[in-house]
Amino acid sequence: ARPGSGADRRKQISVRGIAGLGDVAEVRKSFNRHLHFTLVKDRNVATPRDYYFALAHTVRDHLVGRWIRTQQHYYERDPKRIYYLSLEFYMGRTLQNTMVNLGLQNACDEAIYQLGLDLEELEEIEEDAGLGNGGLGRLAACFLDSMATLGLAAYGYGIRYEFGIFNQKIIDGWQVEEADDWLRYGNPWEKARPEYMLPVHFYGRVEHTPEGVKWIDTQIVLAMPYDTPVPGYKNNTVNTMRLWSAKAPNDFNLQEFNMGDYIEAVLDRNLAENISRVLYPNDNFFEGKELRLKQEYFVVAATLQDIIRRFKSSKFGCRDPVRTCFETFPDKVAIQLNDTHPALSIPELMRILVDVEKVDWDKAWEITKRTCAYTNHTVLPEALERWPVSMFEKLLPRHLEIIYALNQMHLDHVAALYPGDIDRLRRMSVIEEGDCKRINMAHLCVIGSHAVNGVARIHSDIVKNSVFKDFYELEPEKFQNKTNGITPRRWLLLCNPGLADIIAEKIGEGFITDLSQLKKLLDFIDNEAFIRDVAKVKQENKLKFAAYLEEQYKVKINPMSMFDVQVKRIHEYKRQLLNCLHAITLYNRIRCNPSKSFVPRTIMIGGKAAPGYHMAKMIIKLITSIGEVINNDPYVGDKLKVIFLENYRVSLAEKVIPAADLSQQISTAGTEASGTGNMKFMVNGALTIGTMDGANVEMAEEAGEENLFIFGMRVEDVEALDQKGYNAREYYESLPELRQAIDQISSGFFSPRDPGCFRDVVNMLMYHDRFKVFADYEAYIKCQGQVDQLFMDPREWTRKVIRNIACSGKFSSDRTITEYAREIWGVEPSATAIPPPNLPRN
């Protein structure tokens, strides 16, 4: 729907780009041309999907001139290139983001309106590019946006999964997975580049010859690149995300041995092409499957060939005519490893330098270390990648030899510094001895990188003081912090235009590329008109989300209630169970005292569970079962609702986050490395209830602890409780409301047709809860009482909201990337825009 009055439209003009008459006519013309020539349809037979594609192609046309020119500009200037390697890029939808970053939104809105169509309706047709699980994959997407906006010559490299994160259906209260066939109708944003197809080798054997080492008798899979444009915000920069797809070579399985069975051989091409078939749906969990190791090597091997090709062909790559000099490689190339998933970059770069380019071993190691940097994303032991040596031996025999040699060199160095400290050698080895010998990929990353960083200050401290303590003692200068951030283009401008408008009205548009300018809003904390505007925008967002929920899921909610939201992957450490216990406690209080006035709440919990994670699936069933009872109890009425948000994904986050009043960030202190959802809620005007964990610590520091609802154990308290021994039963015995809630879950009050349904959950909470839910229960319930108190005073609540928004500037990914650029990659962000395609180049 379009803004009604002229005043509303004028207000929107600033932030959404001015719709010049020429632009509107141009968009209409282009739209009709694509409908006719690209989609081969006319207005009589075109479907809404055809209209979406016509618009997508129209908007894409505005990218290509800038895209070509940006790449040309890099070729001429030959800057240091940044390569961000990640097995996940959780991009979401592209159409609206592209319009925002090119300043085309109003022109398209007007043109589409004149054609008798609704822009928002067309935007809803686009499939999310769900090539990620959660935080790590979405961070990569925000980083690409910031790198382009900061004018860095950066490339995202990953895998073009045919099937992204599964679609979640809730059937009978249980999660059911469905394949995400996101490419079914085609992807207008990608361009296949078969001319850059590259071979990737697997299996085979190693031969040591006088001429050097040879990896022979390998099986070959081809890597086909697909390029997606990544536009910066109104700076005419368009960078590239290059995703690899696996193709079998045409002679696959048709060599000497199977001359007979041609049909079988052609059918077997699937075996090779399965490498890029599907994203592994695990978040913060390592599953040592051979196909996953193949995916990890596939992206690394294809990407490194591409990087070296680009380095060699660059204008100033080297004085050497044959360009075999790699001295300058670390001055021209930075490789950032997004967790350990692309860790094979280290031995692969060594293999290329030593075996192929004939660089001396020690020189190659120096080049490799100066080029690579590693970001750690988790401290959970079950998430650390530890690959069996036997799997490596079979799949990547040369890489295993290189890892052994690097480890020997590393251990010799440690032994020289700490003579006789055998236990230290065992702790620091890349190879873990035991019944099954394993390669510790995190250790490989630490020794093979010049910089290692955590993703929030508290996490980086834990990395230094426990996870990599020995390595930190060895090389403290290697370890850094880079607190995560989010792109304000998608997470404010695109998803919350109403809020962006009233902010721009007060402080101008500079905040869009310099989020620290939100500090200027502190001047308006007592401005009655602004307080009213902020509250009004929130109420409109809540009404809009309530309408969406009713339309999509047939659930009616009270838009005047507090929207209490916890959306993130379902995991024990994120403690959705603590949220459940609060919901049950609230319910019991209402039942106990139906005439008392309660602050009405709609508790919304959303997120996917890894298909093999039994406890996470039980947690979803518990949430839906609690909702079933509470939402149908006539004594409760509008006072309390519990809603499970089905199929949480980027495009749903863009709808729910702007509508939230309360953001739940309640992981056990010391378990959530950073969190980024917390930042999205903060900038969108929700207040946070949370533990002192991850980036919550820095959010409290920026806004003032009194402007968040902080509760529960700190890291030191958790450690002390571990020392003492956590005994859940003590809490169960001493807290009557907790006991009542647990007894209800246990007795089948929430599962009358299957009373034993939740025995695994109760058993875990009572006897082996690593995340100490009960230990924080009392403090959490009390803190939620303070939330209720403040919510009853809308003016004070909104003043706290404004203070939070004003203090959220630090959490822009522009700030994060600027720090990576200066402190890890050794490049300077550039504020100057490239000339647009319609102007001659300098």
N, C-alpha and C positions, 0 to 999 in steps of 0.2 A: 504493500500500500504506500501511496505517496503522501508526503506532508501536505496538509490541507491549505492553510492560509499563506499569503505572501510573506508574512513575517516569519513563519516557520521555515519557509524555503530560504529566505535571506540568511537566517541564522545558520542554516546548513551549508550555505555556499562556501564559506571559508574552508572548512575542514574537508569537504568532499570534492573540492575542485570546481572551478567556475565552468558552467556549461555554456560555452560560446555558441552562437547560432550555427557558425560554420562547423564546429565539432559535431553538433547534434545531427546536422544534415549528412555529414561525412559518415557518422556511425550508422545512420539509417541506410544509407546507400550501400555501405559495406555489408551490413547485415543481410539486406535483400540479395546482394550478389552471392554471398556464401550460401544462403538458403537455396539459391538457384544452381550455382555452379559446383559448390562443394558437396551439398547434401542432395542435390537433384530432386528438389521438392518445390511445390508452390503452396500458397497460403491455403488452398483447399484441402490438401492432404497432409500438410505438415503437422506433427505431433508436438507437444510441449518439449520433448527431448530434442527434436529437430531445432526448435527455437533456441534451446540452450546451446547446442553445438554451433549454430550460426553466430550467436553472440560470442561464444568462446573463441571462435576463429577470428571474429572481428577484433576482439581485444588482443589476441595473440599477434595479429598483424601490426599492432602498435609496438610490440616488443622486438620484432625481428631486426629492424634497422638499428635500434640501440644495441641489440645483442651482438650483431655482426661488428658494429663499430667499437664496442667495448673490447672484444677479443682482438681486433686490429690494433687498438690503442695499447693493449698489453704487449702485443708482438713488437710494436715500435719502441715502447719504453723499456721493455724487458725488466719489469720489477721482480722482486723476490715473490715466488708463487707459494700460496698457502694451500696445502692439501688436507682437507678434513676427512679422515677415513672412519666410516661408521657402518656397522651392519644394519643400522636402523635410521630411517628418516621419516618421522611421523608428520607428514606435511599437511594432512587435512585437505580442504578444498582450495583451489587455486584462483578461480574466476574473480571473486570479490577482492582478494588480496592483490591481484594484479591491477585491478581498477583503482584501488586505493593508492598503490605505490606509483602509478602513472598519472594520478590526478584525473582519472576519467570517470569517476563514479557518477557525478551529476549529469555529464553528457550522455552516458549510457542509460541512466534512469529516465531522462527526458525522452531520448530517442525510442526506447522500448515502450514508454507510456504512449507516445504518439503512434506507435504501431499497434496500440490496443492490447499490450501485454503487460505483465507485472514482473518487474525485475526480481523481486524477492522469490517469487514462485519459480522462476528459471534457476536461480541460485540453488534452490533446494533440490534440483534434479541431479546436480553434480555429485558423483561418488567421492567419498573421502579417499585420499591416497593413504591407506592405513599401514604404511610400511614400518611400523614400530609398535612397541608394547606399551610405552608410557613415558616416564620422565626423560630417559636417556635419548630416545628417538625424537621426542618433541624438542629437547634442548638442541639437537643437531639442526632441526628445522629453524628454530629461532636464531641460531648462530649464522646460518646461511643468509637470513634476512639482514642481520646486522653487518655481516662482512660486506655484503653488496652496498648497503647504505653508507658504510664507512669507506667505500671505494677501494677495498683490498682486492688484489688479484687472487681470488680464492675459488676453490673448486670443492664441491662435495662429492665424494666417491662412495658408492654403495652397490647394493644388489637390487635389481628390478624384479621383486618377487611377483610371480603371477597371482599368488593369493596372499593378501596381507593378513593382519590380525583378524581372527574369525569374527563373524557377526554373532552377537549374543542374543538368544531368544530365552525368555523365561516361560517355561511350561510347567504348570502345576507347582510353581514356586522354585523349580530347579533350573540352573543354567543349562541350556543346550547350545552346542556350537554349530555354526553353519559356515560353509566355506565363503570367503569374501572374494567373489569373482569380479573384482573392481574394474577389470579391463574388458569385460563383456561387450560394452558398446564402443570401445575404443577410447583412447586418451588424447584429446586435442592438444595437450600441453607438451607432449614429448616428440622428439625427432630422432628416429633411428639413424645411426651412423655406421652402416655396414662397411664403409670404406676404412674404418678404424678397428675392424675386428681383429682380435689377438688370440694366439694359442696359449692355453694353460695346461701344464703337464702334471700328471699324477702317477703314482706307483713306480714301476721300473726299478732300476738298480744303479749303483754308483761304481764307476771304474776309475781307479787312480792310475793315470798314465804319465809318462815323462812330460807330455805337453800340458799336463794339468788334470783337473778332476772333470769327469764327464758323467752326467746323469742321463742314462740311456734306457731304451726299451720302455719308454713311458707311454701312457695313454693320454691322448690329447682331447681336450674339450675347448671349443671356441667361445670367446667372450665377445658378445655383440653389445656395443654401447648405445644407450638411449639418453639423449640430452634433454634436460628440462631447464628453461630459463629461470633465473632467480633475480628479479628486479630490485634494485635499491629504491629508497624512498625519494622520488622526484629529483634524482641526480643523474639520470640517463645511463647509469651503470646497470648492465645486465650480466650477471655471472652465470656459471653453469653448474648444474648438478648432473653428474654422469653416472648412470646406473647400468650395471652389466647384466646381461641375460645370457644364459648358457645355451649353446647350439652344438649339436654333434657335427663333426666334420663329415663331408659327403662319403668318405671311404670308411666310415665308422663300422666296425665289425664285418667289413667286406674284404679284409685282408686275407692272405693265403689260407688260414685254417677254415673259415666258413664259406668257402666258395659255393658250396651246395645250397645253403639255405638263405637265399636272398631276402625273402619275405621276413623271416625271423630277424635277420640282421637289420633291416630297415625299422622293424618294430622296436628293436633294442636301442634305437637312437634316444628313446625316452629315458633310458638309464642315465645318459650323459646330461640330458636337458632337465632332469629332476633337480639339479643343483640349485637352480633359481626358481623352483616351483613354489615354495611356501616358506613364510616367516615362522621361525620357532617361537611359540607363544609364551615363553617363560620370561617373567620379570624377576630380577634378583634371584635367579636359580640356574645352576649349571647342570646340563644334561649331556653327558659325554658321548653323543652319537656321531658316528662316522660322517653322516651327511652334513652335519653342522660343521665339522672340521673341514670338510670339502668346501663348504660355503665360505668359511673364513679364509682359506688359502686362495680360493677362486677370486675373491674381490681384491686381495692383496697382490696376487701375481699379475692380474690384468692391469691394475692401477699403477703398479711400479713400472711396468713396461711403458705405459702411457706417460708417466712422469719423466722417465729417462728419454723417451722420444722427444718430448717437448723441450727438455733441457738441451738436448743435442742440437735440435733444429733452431733453437732460439738465436736471434741475431748475435748477441754478445755472449753466448754460452761459453765460448772458449776461443782463445787465439789459435789454438791447434786446428789445422785444416781437417784432420780426420776426427777431431773432437773426442779424443780418448782421455782427455785430461779432466779428472773429476775433482781436482783441488777446489774449484769454486762451487761445487755442488751444494754445500750447506749455505752458501751465500745467496743461492738462487732458489732453494727448495726448503720448505718447512713441511714436515709431516706430523699431523696431530692424530694420535691414536685415541679414539673415543672408547674408553675402557680397554680391556685386554683382547677384545674380539678380533681386532686387526693386528695383534702382536706379531704375527708371522711376517709382518713388514720388516722386522729386524733381521732374522736369518735370511729372508728373501733378498733384501738389499745387499747383505754380505755375499750371498751366492752370486748375484749378478756382478758385483764389483770384483770379486776374487776369481770366480770360475769363468765368467764371460768376458769382462773388461780387463782382466789380468792385473788388477790393482793389488799391490802388496797388502798382506793380511792386516798388519797393524794400521796402515794408512786407511784401509777400508773400514776398520773398526772406528777409527777417529771420525771419518766422514759419516758413518751410520749414526753414531752417538750425537754428533752435532746437528743432524738432520731431524731425528725423531724426538718427540715429546709425548708423554703419557698422562692421560687423565684417569684418575681412579674414581669410580662411582659408587662403591659400596664397601662396607666393612663386614657384611654378613658372610661367614665362612662358607655357607652352602652356595654362594654366588661366585666364588673364586674358581676360575678355570684351571683344572688340573687334568691334563690329557694323558692317557696311558701311553707309555713309551712304545708298547707293542703296536699301537695304532699308527703312530708316527713312522715306525720302522717300515711298515707296509706302504703307507700312503705317500710319505715325504722323506725317503731315506737320506737324501743329501742334507735336508734341513736338520735332521736328527744329528748327523755328524757335526754340522756347524754349531748346533746348540751345545753339544758335548764339549767342543773345543772352546767355545765362549765361556762355558761354565768352568772349565779347567783353569783358564786364564784368570777368571774372576776369583775362584777359590785360592789360587796361588797368591793372588794379591792380598786377600783377607788373611791367609795363613802367615804371610810375611809380617803383617801388622799386629796380629794376635797369635803369636806362636803358642802351640799347645792347646788352643781353645777349640777342641774338636766339636763341642756342642754348637758353637757359633757357626762353624763350617756347615754342620748339618742344617741348622736353621736357615742359613743364607743361600744354600745351594738351589740352583734352578731345577735340579733333579731331586725328587723326593724318593728316598729308598723305602722299601717295604715289600709286602707280598706282591703288590702291583706297583712297579716303578712308574712315577708320574712326572710330567713336566709342569712346573708351576709358572703359568704364563705371566703372572704379576711380577714375579722375580725377574723373568726375562725382560719385561718392559722396563723395570727399574734400572737394570744394569745397561740396557741398550738405549737409554734416553738421556738427554742433557737436562731435562726438566720433568718433574713429576708433580702433579697438582691434585689436591682435593677440591671439592666443589662448594664448600662453605667453610667459614673459619673453624668452627668446632670440629667439622669432619677432617679438615687438614691437620688439626692438632692430634686427633685420634690416629690418623695415618702416620704421623711422625712419632708419636709416643707409644703406639702399640703395633699396628699392622706391619709397618716397615721400620720398626724401631732400630734394628741392627743396621739397616741401610742408611738411615738418617744419621747414625753415629759415624758411619763411614764417610758420607758425602752430604753434610747438612745443606750446603748451598744448592743442591739439586731440588730441594723440596719447597713448593710454593702453595699459596692458596689463590683460587680464582672463584669467588662466590658466583654462583649461577645467576642468570637473569632471563628475562622474557622480552620478546619484541613488542614495543608499545604500538606498532602498526596493527598487528592482528589482535592483540589482547586489550587494546583500548579503542583505537580509532574504528577498526572494523567491527568489533563485537559490541561496542557501547557508544555509538555515535552521539546519542543524547548527552552523555556525560562529557565526551570530548568537546562537544559544542559549548556547553556552559563553562568549561575550563578555558577554552580558547577565547571566549567572550571576556573573561576576566584577565587573562595573562598573555594572550596572543598565542601563536601557533608554534613558537620555538620549542616547546616541550616535546613535540612529536619526534624530534631528532636529538633532544637534550633533555631527558626526562628529569634531570635534577632541577630544572626550572619549576617543577611542581611545588617546590619550596615556597614560591611566591604566593601560593594559596593560603599560607599561614596568616596573611594579612586579612583574609576574608572569613576567619574562623568565627567571628562574632557578627558577620554581615547577615542580617535577617533574610534579605532577599536571596542571598547565595545558599544559606541553610535550607530555605524553602525550595529552591531550584534543585539542589542535590537530592532532597527527600522526594521531590516530584519525579525526577528521572528514575530513581530506584523504584518508586511505586509503579510507574509505567512499565519498567522492565519486568516487574513481578506480574503485572496483569497480562503482559504479552506471553510470559512463560507459562502462566496458569492456563491461558487459552491454548497454547501449544500442547500442553499435557492432556488437556481435555480432548483436543482434536486427535492426537496421535494414540493416546493410551486410554481414553474414555475415563480418566480419573478426574474428579472434581476436587479442587482444593480451595481453601479460604485465602484469598490474596491479601487479606489484612493480617494473617498470621505471620509469625517470624519464620522466614525460610532458612532452615538450619541444614547446611549442606556438607556432606563428606563424599567427594568424588575422587577416586584414585584406584589403582589396582587393588584387588582384594588380597590382603596378605596378613598373617598373624601379627607381624611387627607394626603394621599401620593401625592395628587395634580397632577395627570396625566393631569388634565385640564389646569394647568399652562404651561405644556409642549405643549399641543394643541395650546394654545394661541401664544406661540413662533413660532410654525410651521406656523400658519396662518399669523403672522406678517412677517415672512421671505418670505412667498409666495407673500404677498402683495407688499413687497419691490422689489422682482424680477419682478413682473408684471409691477410695476410702472417704472422700469428702466432696461429693458431686456438686454441692451448692457453693463451695468456695470459688472465688474468681481466680482463674489461671491465665497466664500469658499464653495465648494460642500459638502452637508451633506446627509447622509442617517439616518433619525430619525427612530429608531426602538423602539416600545413600546410593551411589552408583559406582560401577567398576567391574572389570572382567576378572575372572579367576583362571589361572593356567589350567588347561583341561585335565592335567594329571595331578593337580594339587587338591587332594580330597578335603582337607580341612577348609580351604578357601571356598570350595563348593558348598560345604555344610554351612558356612557363615552366610552365604547368599540365601540358602534355604531357611536359615533362622530369621534373617531380616524379613523375607517375604511372609513367613509364618507369623511373626510378631505383627506385621502390617495387617494381615488377614484378621487377626483377633481385634486389634485396636480400632481399625477403620470401620468395623462392623458392630462395635459396641455402642448402643444408643445412649448410655450414660456419658460417653466421651463426647459425642457430637463433633463440633468444630474445634474443640480445644486441642486435639492432638491427632495428627495423621502420620503414618510411616509409609513412605513411598520408596520402592526400589526403582532407580532410573535405569531402564533397560538399554543395553548396547551403548554404554558411555564411550565417547570417541571425541576427536577434536571438534567436529561440527556441533556436537551436543554441548560440549564445554563452552563454546562461544555463545550458547543460549542460556545455560544455567548460571554461569559465573556472574554475569551482570545483574541477575535477579536475586542473588544470595544476600541475606542479611548477616548470617553467621557462617564462618569458614572453620571447619574442624581439621586440626593438624596435630593429632594426638598420639603419634608414635612414641614408643618408649625412648627416653633420652639416650642418645648415642647410637641409634639404629638408622634413622633417615639421614642419608648423606647431606642432602640439601632440601629437596622439595622445590618445586617451581609453581605448582598449583597455588600454594600459599601466597606467592607474589601476585598471581593473577587476581585472586580474590581481593588482595589489599588495594591494588590500583583501581579495582572496579567498585570500591565502596562497601565491602563487607568487613565486619570486625572478626578478629581471629580468636578462637579458643584453642590453646595449644600448649604443648610441653616445650621446655627449653632444649629443642633439638633442631638440627639442620639450620636452615636459614631463618627459622623463627627467632633464633637468638639475635641475629642482626636486625631483623624487623623490629624487635622490641627495643633494640639499641637505637635505631633510627627514630622511631615514633615515640619512644618512652614506654617503659614496661607497663605503666598505668593505663596506657591506651590500647593494650591487648589484654585478653583474659588468659594469663599465664598460670598454670597449675602444675602440681605433681613433682615427682623426683627429678633432680638434676643428674647429670652423668655421675658425679661423685656419690650421690645417694644410691644409684643403681649398683655401682661398684661395691659400696659398703654392704648393701643387701645381699649381693652375691657372696661376699666374704662370710656374712652371718648365715646365709642360707635362706632362700625365699620359701616361706611356708604359707601357701594359699589358704589352708584351713584356718589359720589364726584370724584372717580377715573375715572369712566366711562365718566363723563362730561369733566374732565381736561386732559385726555390722548387720543388724536385723534386716534392713532394706535390701542389702546385697544377698543375704541368705534367702529371703523371700523370692527374689528374682531368679536365683540359681535353682531353687526348688521348683519353681514354676516351669523353667526350661526342662528340668530333669524329669518332672512328673508327667509331662505331656500336655500341660496347660495350653501350650502353643501348637501342639501337634496331636490333637485328640484322636485322630484316626491311626496314629502311629506313635504311641506314648514313648517308645524307646528311641525315637528318631534322632535325638540330639545327645545321646549318651557319650559319643566320641568327643563332642564339644565340651561337655561338662567335665568329662574325665581329663581332658587336656587342661582346662582351666584350673582344676583342683590338684592335679598331680604332676603335670610337666609343661607348665606355661613358661617358656623362655622369656616372655615379654611382660610378665608381671602385671597383668590387667588389674587384679584385685588390689595391688599395692597403691594404685593411683585412683581407685574408685571413689573413695571418700572425698578427696580433694577435688576431683572432677565434678561430682554432684554439687558440691558447695559452690564451685566456680560457676556452674551452670545456673545456680540460684542468683549469682551476681549478674549474669547475662540477662535473666528475666527482669531483675530490678531496673537495669539501665534501659531495657527495651520499653518499659512503661513510661519513660521520659523521652519522647521522640526528639526533642530539641537537643538534649545532651548526647543522645545516641548519634545524631547526625553531626554534631560538633566533633565527636571522636572519629567518625567516618572521614570528615574533611581532614582532620589531622593525620589520619592514616594515609589518605591519598597524597597529601602534601609531602609525606615523608617516604614515599615509595620509590623516589627517583633512583636510588642506588641500584634498584633491582631490574634495571634495563639491561638487556643483553648487549646493547651498544657499549655500556660501561665495561661489562665482562670482556667483550672482544677487544676493546681498546687495551685492556690489561694484558690479555694474551699476546696481542700484536707487539706491544712495547717490551714485555718482560720475558716472553718465551720465543716469539718468532723473529724479533728484531726488525720490525717494520713499523712505519708511522701511518696511522689512518689519514685519509685525505678528505678535506671538506669540499674541495672544488669539484663541481659537476663536470662530466664529459660534455662537449658540445652536442646538442640534440641532432638527430639524423637530418633535419631539414636545413641545418646550417653547415657551411663548408668547414672542414677540419682546419685547425691552426696551420 
